[in-house]
Amino acid sequence: MAIEIRELYSSSNGDRWFLGRDPGTGDVFIRHEPNCLSGGQPSHIDIGAFLSRGPRNPEHRALLQLIGTLIEGNSETPSTSI
C-alpha cells in the first residue's frame, strides 16, 4: 500500500512538512522534505519527537491546528468541555 500524506506547511525557503500515514501498519509520522538547494533527503519523524524538539515553529503550529480541527469538525460525537 502507498503511504498517504497531507501537506502541513511549506516554508518560504522551499522546505515542506507533511502528515503521513502508512495504511499497512497504521503508523503516523511527519515527513520533512528539505528544499532542493540544501541537498537533504526526505525524512520521517515520529510525531512525539517532532513536537517535543525546539521552539514552536510554523510547521509545529500547522500540525497542532490540524489536530484541533479533529475536535471542531466532529459533529457526530458531541464535544465535552473539561
Buried (B, 14 or more C-beta within 10 A) or exposed (E): EEBEBEEBBBEEEEBBBBBBBBEEEEEEBBBBBBBEEEEEEEEBBEBEEBBEEEEEEEBBEBBEEEEEEEEEEEEEEEEEEE
